[in-house]
Amino acid sequence: MGVQRGKDLLIKLDLTGSGAFTTIAGLRASRISFNAESVDVTTLESTGGWRELLAGAGVRSASISGSGVFRDADTDERARQIFFDGEVPDFQVVIPDFGIVEGPFQITSIEYSGAHDGEAAYELSLASAGALNFTAV
């Protein structure tokens, strides 16, 4: 994979539940992280005393975060509604020259900030809330 522009890493939200995704407005930075817990099955008989892990047994998760400027767009309003209603809708993350990750996420935090001589900004954090699908590009 060659060098990619950071602005091409997109976080999208299904505004209506119809499967049509819209890029979250105002984002300037975004990040996705994948995690897998390991299950240690090492015993006294483990070869050479090396740790052994049980394949496919750990809990997998993903987290998304982003920050940007407050735009008061449809996606801003929907994100606030999702947070306060405790919904777990589908989100989509487009990773340039890699693929698309799609599935249910819970918004775990929204933070708003602003300085007297700057723009209003926000930070958004999401945690996976079910099985995710990956489609390679």
C-alpha positions, 0 to 999 in steps of 0.5 A, spaced: 500 500 500 502 506 498 502 513 501 495 515 503 492 522 504 489 522 511 483 525 509 481 519 505 480 515 512 472 516 512 467 515 518 460 514 515 454 514 519 447 510 517 442 516 518 436 513 517 437 505 518 436 504 510 444 502 509 445 509 506 452 512 509 453 519 510 460 522 512 460 525 518 461 532 517 467 537 520 472 531 521 479 533 521 482 527 524 480 520 524 482 513 527 480 506 527 483 501 532 482 493 532 483 489 538 483 481 540 484 479 547 488 472 547 487 466 551 493 463 554 493 455 554 500 454 557 501 448 561 507 445 564 508 441 558 508 447 553 514 446 548 520 449 551 516 453 556 513 457 551 506 461 551 501 457 547 495 461 545 488 458 543 486 460 536 480 464 535 478 464 542 479 471 545 474 477 544 475 481 538 473 489 538 474 495 534 474 502 537 473 509 532 475 516 534 475 522 530 475 530 532 473 536 528 469 542 527 462 543 529 458 544 523 451 543 526 449 538 520 445 532 519 450 528 522 452 532 528 444 532 530 444 524 529 450 523 533 447 527 539 441 523 538 444 516 538 448 518 544 442 520 548 438 515 546 443 509 547 442 507 540 447 502 536 446 503 529 451 501 523 457 505 522 462 505 516 469 506 516 473 507 509 480 505 509 484 507 503 487 502 499 485 497 504 477 496 505 471 498 508 469 496 515 462 496 517 457 494 523 454 496 529 458 501 534 456 505 540 458 512 541 461 512 548 463 519 548 462 526 545 466 532 547 465 539 545 470 545 546 472 552 543 476 557 545 474 565 545 478 566 539 477 559 535 472 555 532 467 550 536 470 543 535 468 536 538 471 529 539 467 523 538 469 516 540 465 509 538 466 502 541 464 496 536 457 493 539 457 487 534 460 483 529 463 487 524 464 486 516 470 487 512 470 488 505 477 489 501 478 494 496 
